[in-house]
């Protein structure tokens, strides 16, 4: 399994370095504040990056990425399974 992390905070996307092929991504898990998830451009960004993936999202009371907890942001994990 390979993953790629994305974090939307302060109006911009920050992406982790990853070797995954976006076209082969099967699943993206998205967690964020309800305010940020309701902005169409935010989820459109993920849909455009991973056009073939199923995208599952949920609102949170705080988003966790690496060793930090954030408010009013979005954290997305793109997942490629198999070879």
Residue pairs with C-beta under 8 A, 6 or more apart in sequence:
1 79
1 80
1 81
2 18
2 19
2 20
2 79
2 80
3 18
3 20
3 77
3 78
3 79
3 80
4 15
4 16
4 18
4 20
4 25
4 77
4 78
5 15
5 16
5 18
5 65
5 66
5 75
5 76
5 77
5 78
6 13
6 14
6 15
6 16
6 46
6 49
6 74
6 75
6 76
6 77
6 78
7 13
7 14
7 15
7 63
7 65
7 70
7 73
7 74
7 75
7 76
8 14
8 32
8 36
8 42
8 45
8 73
8 74
8 75
8 76
9 70
9 72
9 73
9 74
13 45
18 78
20 78
20 80
21 80
22 49
22 50
22 51
22 78
23 51
23 52
24 52
24 80
25 50
25 52
25 53
25 78
25 79
25 80
26 52
26 53
26 54
26 79
26 80
26 81
27 53
27 54
27 55
27 56
27 78
27 79
27 81
28 46
28 50
28 53
28 54
28 55
28 56
28 76
28 77
28 78
28 79
29 56
29 57
29 76
29 77
29 79
30 37
30 43
30 46
30 55
30 56
30 57
30 58
30 74
30 75
30 76
31 57
31 58
31 59
31 60
31 63
31 64
31 74
31 75
31 76
32 42
32 57
32 59
32 60
32 63
32 73
32 74
32 75
33 59
33 60
33 63
33 71
33 72
33 73
33 74
34 59
35 72
36 42
36 72
36 73
36 74
37 43
37 57
37 59
37 74
42 74
43 55
43 57
46 55
46 76
47 55
49 78
50 78
53 78
62 69
62 70
62 71
63 69
63 70
63 71
63 73
63 74
63 75
64 70
64 75
65 75
